[in-house]
Amino acid sequence: MQIIKDIFNLLEGAVWLKADLHVHTPASQDISEKWANSKAEDVVRIALEKEIDIIAITDHNTVAWCDDIRKAAEGTSLTVLPGVEISTYQGHVLGIFDSYTPQNIIEDLLIKLGIARDNFGSLEVATDKGIADCL
């Protein structure tokens, strides 16, 4: 009978979370006009209204809004993962990072991949590296 008691004392196991791992902000030039004037607080509010537990901010070739949204989510149940949608000559790659990764680390990655700081956020620029090289 001890085994049964031990089993009942175990953690419940897997937990289901609702996530959106491809969130754009006004930093992405192709964002819908409806959302063009949004603020970081709006992104957090909408995620919470939709009962989303985790979001990843993945704007095109920029991390400009990651820190602001992470700050806006402080004190809420929302986990914000900083990220970026990297344009390559083969297509797009979503880079999603640990929640504590600062923007400048991801910006350094973009520069290393050949996306100049002046081109952050541009839809017209792509790294000359392929998807595998970016990964």
N, CA, C and O of each residue as an XYZ file, in Angstrom:
540
protein
N       0.802     -1.202      0.000
C       0.000      0.000      0.000
C       0.848      1.271      0.000
O       0.365      2.325     -0.414
N       2.107      1.197      0.458
C       2.971      2.370      0.474
C       3.198      2.891     -0.941
O       3.272      4.102     -1.150
N       3.309      1.985     -1.915
C       3.528      2.400     -3.303
C       2.376      3.275     -3.781
O       2.606      4.294     -4.433
N       1.177      2.904     -3.476
C       0.005      3.690     -3.881
C       0.049      5.072     -3.223
O      -0.240      6.076     -3.874
N       0.403      5.130     -1.958
C       0.520      6.420     -1.272
C       1.601      7.272     -1.927
O       1.425      8.476     -2.112
N       2.731      6.636     -2.281
C       3.815      7.357     -2.942
C       3.367      7.917     -4.287
O       3.710      9.046     -4.637
N       2.611      7.143     -5.031
C       2.107      7.596     -6.340
C       1.203      8.810     -6.160
O       1.310      9.779     -6.913
N       0.326      8.766     -5.184
C      -0.575      9.892     -4.969
C       0.155     11.143     -4.480
O      -0.379     12.246     -4.595
N       1.347     10.993     -3.945
C       2.128     12.134     -3.485
C       2.994     12.749     -4.577
O       3.618     13.788     -4.362
N       3.038     12.119     -5.740
C       3.820     12.661     -6.847
C       3.169     13.923     -7.402
O       1.979     14.161     -7.199
N       3.957     14.720     -8.097
C       3.404     15.885     -8.785
C       2.389     15.412     -9.814
O       2.409     14.255    -10.233
N       1.522     16.296    -10.207
C       0.450     15.934    -11.119
C       0.930     15.594    -12.521
O       0.181     14.980    -13.281
N       2.142     15.966    -12.889
C       2.636     15.659    -14.232
C       2.539     16.859    -15.146
O       2.725     18.001    -14.724
N       2.246     16.586    -16.395
C       2.220     17.641    -17.415
C       1.169     18.698    -17.094
O       0.113     18.414    -16.529
N       1.498     19.909    -17.472
C       0.582     21.028    -17.310
C       0.366     21.637    -18.693
O       1.331     21.884    -19.415
N      -0.866     21.876    -19.062
C      -1.175     22.490    -20.347
C      -1.115     23.993    -20.210
O      -1.697     24.573    -19.293
N      -0.396     24.623    -21.145
C      -0.293     26.075    -21.184
C      -0.714     26.553    -22.565
O      -0.506     25.868    -23.566
N      -1.299     27.719    -22.601
C      -1.698     28.323    -23.868
C      -0.623     29.328    -24.263
O      -0.307     30.239    -23.499
N      -0.058     29.156    -25.470
C       1.055     30.001    -25.898
C       0.837     30.517    -27.312
O       0.217     29.858    -28.147
N       1.358     31.702    -27.557
C       1.452     32.261    -28.906
C       2.918     32.626    -29.092
O       3.398     33.610    -28.528
N       3.620     31.836    -29.879
C       5.060     32.003    -30.026
C       5.450     32.776    -31.278
O       6.583     32.676    -31.749
N       4.506     33.549    -31.815
C       4.807     34.364    -33.001
C       3.977     35.641    -32.945
O       3.026     35.821    -33.706
N       4.359     36.521    -32.026
C       3.631     37.775    -31.813
C       4.400     38.921    -32.448
O       5.588     39.110    -32.185
N       3.710     39.685    -33.287
C       4.289     40.893    -33.871
C       3.762     42.118    -33.145
O       2.661     42.115    -32.593
N       4.571     43.160    -33.161
C       4.213     44.448    -32.564
C       4.332     45.503    -33.660
O       4.673     45.169    -34.795
N       4.060     46.763    -33.347
C       4.273     47.811    -34.338
C       5.720     47.927    -34.835
O       5.981     48.667    -35.785
N       6.651     47.220    -34.219
C       8.027     47.209    -34.725
C       8.129     46.458    -36.051
O       9.090     46.651    -36.797
N       7.152     45.607    -36.350
C       7.115     44.908    -37.641
C       6.360     45.774    -38.635
O       5.204     46.134    -38.416
N       7.029     46.101    -39.725
C       6.452     47.018    -40.707
C       5.167     46.502    -41.339
O       4.373     47.289    -41.853
N       4.953     45.198    -41.309
C       3.769     44.637    -41.953
C       2.617     44.381    -40.971
O       1.689     43.638    -41.289
N       2.674     44.989    -39.786
C       1.591     44.790    -38.824
C       0.300     45.408    -39.367
O       0.328     46.421    -40.065
N      -0.801     44.794    -39.043
C      -2.104     45.301    -39.469
C      -2.298     46.736    -38.979
O      -1.912     47.081    -37.863
N      -2.892     47.548    -39.818
C      -3.152     48.944    -39.461
C      -3.954     49.045    -38.162
O      -3.797     49.999    -37.401
N      -4.799     48.070    -37.922
C      -5.616     48.022    -36.705
C      -4.749     48.066    -35.442
O      -5.168     48.615    -34.423
N      -3.549     47.494    -35.507
C      -2.678     47.387    -34.341
C      -1.485     48.333    -34.389
O      -0.649     48.305    -33.486
N      -1.384     49.164    -35.416
C      -0.195     50.000    -35.638
C       0.100     50.970    -34.489
O       1.258     51.328    -34.272
N      -0.915     51.395    -33.764
C      -0.706     52.356    -32.676
C      -0.758     51.710    -31.295
O      -0.924     52.398    -30.287
N      -0.618     50.403    -31.252
C      -0.652     49.684    -29.979
C       0.541     50.057    -29.104
O       1.585     50.496    -29.586
N       0.350     49.869    -27.830
C       1.405     50.059    -26.834
C       1.749     48.693    -26.242
O       1.004     47.729    -26.415
N       2.875     48.620    -25.549
C       3.286     47.364    -24.911
C       2.197     46.850    -23.968
O       1.934     45.649    -23.915
N       1.577     47.745    -23.240
C       0.511     47.362    -22.311
C      -0.672     46.738    -23.042
O      -1.346     45.865    -22.497
N      -0.930     47.180    -24.278
C      -2.019     46.609    -25.065
C      -1.736     45.148    -25.423
O      -2.630     44.303    -25.370
N      -0.495     44.865    -25.784
C      -0.112     43.488    -26.133
C      -0.324     42.580    -24.931
O      -0.875     41.487    -25.063
N       0.108     43.025    -23.767
C      -0.048     42.236    -22.543
C      -1.521     42.071    -22.206
O      -1.961     40.967    -21.887
N      -2.283     43.145    -22.270
C      -3.705     43.094    -21.926
C      -4.452     42.105    -22.823
O      -5.249     41.303    -22.337
N      -4.197     42.163    -24.117
C      -4.889     41.279    -25.058
C      -4.509     39.821    -24.800
O      -5.368     38.940    -24.824
N      -3.238     39.572    -24.556
C      -2.810     38.194    -24.258
C      -3.526     37.670    -23.018
O      -4.007     36.536    -23.002
N      -3.593     38.497    -21.987
C      -4.264     38.075    -20.757
C      -5.762     37.878    -20.972
O      -6.350     36.937    -20.439
N      -6.379     38.766    -21.754
C      -7.810     38.613    -22.055
C      -8.084     37.293    -22.775
O      -9.131     36.677    -22.574
N      -7.153     36.867    -23.601
C      -7.293     35.613    -24.345
C      -6.796     34.412    -23.541
O      -6.724     33.295    -24.053
N      -6.454     34.658    -22.276
C      -5.990     33.629    -21.345
C      -4.745     32.900    -21.851
O      -4.596     31.691    -21.668
N      -3.856     33.661    -22.491
C      -2.586     33.110    -22.972
C      -1.584     33.175    -21.815
O      -1.501     34.175    -21.102
N      -0.834     32.097    -21.648
C       0.137     32.007    -20.562
C       1.524     32.499    -20.970
O       2.249     33.070    -20.156
N       1.894     32.274    -22.241
C       3.234     32.581    -22.727
C       3.142     33.209    -24.108
O       2.410     32.720    -24.967
N       3.886     34.298    -24.326
C       4.012     34.853    -25.674
C       5.487     35.017    -25.998
O       6.314     35.228    -25.111
N       5.800     34.917    -27.277
C       7.149     35.226    -27.758
C       7.010     36.398    -28.721
O       6.224     36.342    -29.667
N       7.765     37.448    -28.482
C       7.760     38.618    -29.346
C       8.753     38.339    -30.475
O       9.953     38.217    -30.234
N       8.252     38.240    -31.700
C       9.092     37.823    -32.833
C       8.874     38.756    -34.018
O       8.357     38.350    -35.059
N       9.272     40.004    -33.843
C       9.166     40.970    -34.935
C      10.228     40.693    -35.990
O      11.228     40.026    -35.723
N       9.995     41.216    -37.196
C      10.919     41.025    -38.315
C      12.238     41.767    -38.078
O      12.275     42.998    -38.054
N      13.310     41.004    -37.904
C      14.673     41.543    -37.831
C      14.870     42.620    -36.766
O      15.730     43.488    -36.921
N      14.092     42.576    -35.699
C      14.256     43.546    -34.617
C      13.726     42.983    -33.305
O      12.826     42.143    -33.274
N      14.318     43.477    -32.225
C      13.847     43.124    -30.885
C      13.425     44.388    -30.124
O      13.397     44.406    -28.893
N      13.105     45.426    -30.867
C      12.862     46.748    -30.290
C      11.809     46.769    -29.181
O      11.897     47.597    -28.274
N      10.827     45.886    -29.231
C       9.736     45.929    -28.257
C       9.861     44.876    -27.159
O       9.059     44.878    -26.224
N      10.817     43.999    -27.241
C      10.896     42.879    -26.290
C      10.966     43.348    -24.843
O      10.177     42.899    -24.012
N      11.888     44.234    -24.530
C      12.043     44.677    -23.142
C      10.821     45.432    -22.644
O      10.425     45.274    -21.489
N      10.216     46.255    -23.503
C       9.030     47.019    -23.089
C       7.857     46.102    -22.760
O       7.140     46.332    -21.787
N       7.663     45.077    -23.559
C       6.545     44.159    -23.300
C       6.847     43.311    -22.066
O       5.959     43.056    -21.252
N       8.076     42.882    -21.930
C       8.445     42.122    -20.732
C       8.183     42.966    -19.485
O       7.657     42.460    -18.493
N       8.546     44.249    -19.529
C       8.324     45.139    -18.386
C       6.827     45.339    -18.140
O       6.381     45.352    -16.992
N       6.052     45.496    -19.220
C       4.604     45.680    -19.078
C       3.936     44.450    -18.466
O       2.878     44.563    -17.847
N       4.540     43.289    -18.634
C       3.956     42.040    -18.118
C       4.349     41.755    -16.673
O       3.815     40.828    -16.064
N       5.280     42.541    -16.111
C       5.693     42.312    -14.723
C       4.484     42.388    -13.800
O       3.642     43.277    -13.931
N       4.409     41.453    -12.873
C       3.302     41.423    -11.924
C       2.060     40.735    -12.457
O       1.047     40.665    -11.762
N       2.121     40.227    -13.679
C       0.990     39.490    -14.249
C       1.375     38.011    -14.360
O       2.500     37.629    -14.040
N       0.452     37.207    -14.804
C       0.719     35.780    -14.989
C       1.353     35.477    -16.347
O       1.680     34.325    -16.631
N       1.527     36.492    -17.181
C       2.031     36.295    -18.537
C       3.556     36.171    -18.546
O       4.261     37.005    -17.977
N       4.053     35.120    -19.200
C       5.486     34.964    -19.431
C       5.790     35.491    -20.825
O       5.135     35.110    -21.796
N       6.781     36.366    -20.923
C       7.176     36.958    -22.206
C       8.562     36.449    -22.571
O       9.526     36.616    -21.824
N       8.636     35.820    -23.745
C       9.914     35.352    -24.266
C      10.366     36.310    -25.360
O       9.619     36.553    -26.308
N      11.571     36.859    -25.248
C      12.071     37.728    -26.310
C      12.486     36.886    -27.509
O      12.969     35.764    -27.360
N      12.292     37.435    -28.677
C      12.677     36.705    -29.880
C      12.757     37.626    -31.073
O      12.649     38.847    -30.959
N      12.948     37.004    -32.222
C      13.066     37.757    -33.465
C      12.730     36.827    -34.622
O      13.038     35.636    -34.580
N      12.106     37.368    -35.642
C      11.888     36.635    -36.885
C      12.991     37.065    -37.850
O      12.977     38.177    -38.378
N      13.935     36.173    -38.066
C      15.110     36.481    -38.877
C      14.819     36.150    -40.336
O      14.433     35.029    -40.667
N      15.010     37.137    -41.198
C      14.838     36.924    -42.635
C      16.133     36.348    -43.199
O      17.199     36.947    -43.060
N      16.033     35.185    -43.835
C      17.179     34.579    -44.499
C      16.846     34.482    -45.979
O      15.704     34.710    -46.377
N      17.842     34.142    -46.801
C      17.564     33.995    -48.227
C      16.720     32.741    -48.502
O      16.214     32.563    -49.610
N      16.573     31.880    -47.493
C      15.768     30.673    -47.664
C      14.387     30.774    -47.024
O      13.566     29.871    -47.181
N      14.131     31.835    -46.326
C      12.856     31.977    -45.617
C      13.104     32.569    -44.240
O      14.185     33.085    -43.956
N      12.101     32.489    -43.398
C      12.189     33.099    -42.075
C      12.459     32.048    -41.005
O      12.027     30.900    -41.110
N      13.184     32.469    -39.975
C      13.481     31.630    -38.815
C      13.032     32.388    -37.573
O      13.356     33.564    -37.405
N      12.287     31.714    -36.705
C      11.938     32.321    -35.429
C      13.005     31.946    -34.406
O      13.244     30.767    -34.142
N      13.634     32.957    -33.840
C      14.576     32.750    -32.748
C      13.876     33.149    -31.468
O      13.498     34.309    -31.305
N      13.698     32.211    -30.560
C      13.012     32.476    -29.293
C      13.994     32.161    -28.169
O      14.639     31.112    -28.171
N      14.100     33.072    -27.220
C      15.135     33.008    -26.203
C      14.534     32.920    -24.807
O      13.343     33.157    -24.607
N      15.381     32.574    -23.855
C      14.996     32.532    -22.453
C      14.406     33.880    -22.042
O      14.806     34.922    -22.561
N      13.474     33.856    -21.131
C      12.757     35.083    -20.750
C      13.667     36.169    -20.187
O      13.286     37.339    -20.180
N      14.863     35.810    -19.715
C      15.760     36.807    -19.131
C      16.819     37.314    -20.109
O      17.685     38.097    -19.721
N      16.763     36.882    -21.362
C      17.761     37.309    -22.338
C      17.544     38.783    -22.682
O      16.463     39.153    -23.141
N      18.552     39.625    -22.468
C      18.384     41.045    -22.791
C      18.393     41.290    -24.307
O      18.987     40.532    -25.074
N      17.727     42.353    -24.703
C      17.624     42.710    -26.123
C      18.986     42.793    -26.791
O      19.147     42.324    -27.918
N      19.968     43.379    -26.121
C      21.258     43.615    -26.774
C      21.946     42.305    -27.179
O      22.705     42.295    -28.148
N      21.704     41.223    -26.475
C      22.285     39.928    -26.845
C      21.700     39.471    -28.187
O      22.423     38.964    -29.044
N      20.396     39.651    -28.358
C      19.746     39.238    -29.603
C      20.142     40.190    -30.733
O      20.315     39.759    -31.873
N      20.284     41.471    -30.426
C      20.759     42.429    -31.432
C      22.161     42.062    -31.907
O      22.460     42.159    -33.097
N      23.017     41.641    -30.983
C      24.367     41.201    -31.359
C      24.298     40.006    -32.309
O      25.091     39.904    -33.245
N      23.348     39.106    -32.065
C      23.160     37.968    -32.961
C      22.764     38.436    -34.360
O      23.297     37.941    -35.353
N      21.829     39.388    -34.444
C      21.413     39.902    -35.752
C      22.605     40.495    -36.501
O      22.771     40.265    -37.699
N      23.423     41.249    -35.796
C      24.611     41.846    -36.425
C      25.564     40.746    -36.888
O      26.104     40.815    -37.992
N      25.769     39.742    -36.056
C      26.644     38.627    -36.424
C      26.128     37.903    -37.675
O      26.914     37.391    -38.473
N      24.808     37.868    -37.836
C      24.214     37.221    -39.005
C      24.234     38.126    -40.236
O      23.839     37.703    -41.323
N      24.694     39.374    -40.068
C      24.818     40.267    -41.212
C      23.688     41.262    -41.384
O      23.578     41.895    -42.434
N      22.852     41.412    -40.379
C      21.784     42.412    -40.441
C      22.263     43.622    -39.650
O      22.333     43.587    -38.421
N      22.586     44.677    -40.358
C      23.147     45.878    -39.735
C      22.110     46.572    -38.862
O      20.909     46.513    -39.128
N      22.595     47.223    -37.824
C      21.704     47.932    -36.890
C      20.778     48.906    -37.631
O      19.615     49.053    -37.256
N      21.279     49.566    -38.670
C      20.455     50.493    -39.449
C      19.299     49.784    -40.159
O      18.325     50.423    -40.558
N      19.410     48.469    -40.315
C      18.372     47.701    -41.005
C      17.467     46.912    -40.064
O      16.620     46.144    -40.519
N      17.642     47.097    -38.756
C      16.758     46.404    -37.820
C      15.318     46.791    -38.133
O      14.999     47.972    -38.274
N      14.469     45.806    -38.239
C      13.051     46.036    -38.493
C      12.679     46.086    -39.956
O      11.491     46.096    -40.280
N      13.642     46.116    -40.845
C      13.354     46.218    -42.274
C      12.862     44.895    -42.838
O      13.403     43.833    -42.529
N      11.843     44.972    -43.659
C      11.346     43.795    -44.375
C      12.121     43.561    -45.660
O      11.994     42.511    -46.289
N      12.921     44.540    -46.046
C      13.653     44.484    -47.314
C      15.034     43.848    -47.172
O      15.753     43.707    -48.161
N      15.406     43.470    -45.967
C      16.750     42.962    -45.708
C      16.678     41.509    -45.259
O      15.775     41.109    -44.523
N      17.648     40.735    -45.718
C      17.783     39.344    -45.267
C      19.257     39.028    -45.107
O      20.103     39.575    -45.815
N      19.555     38.147    -44.178
C      20.922     37.686    -44.032
C      21.284     36.831    -45.242
O      20.416     36.204    -45.850
N      22.562     36.810    -45.586
C      23.004     35.963    -46.696
C      23.262     34.530    -46.223
O      23.737     33.689    -46.985
N      22.943     34.272    -44.969
C      23.087     32.932    -44.404
C      21.783     32.155    -44.596
O      20.700     32.737    -44.650
N      21.906     30.864    -44.694
C      20.730     30.010    -44.808
C      20.138     29.705    -43.444
O      20.680     30.097    -42.411
N      19.023     29.004    -43.459
C      18.335     28.661    -42.219
C      19.238     27.848    -41.287
O      19.329     28.146    -40.096
N      19.900     26.830    -41.821
C      20.769     25.985    -40.984
C      21.886     26.789    -40.350
O      22.208     26.577    -39.181
N      22.485     27.707    -41.091
C      23.561     28.542    -40.555
C      23.053     29.451    -39.446
O      23.751     29.675    -38.457
N      21.858     29.969    -39.601
C      21.276     30.830    -38.551
C      21.009     30.043    -37.281
O      21.207     30.534    -36.170
N      20.562     28.829    -37.465
C      20.280     28.007    -36.271
C      21.558     27.681    -35.553
O      21.534     27.001    -34.528
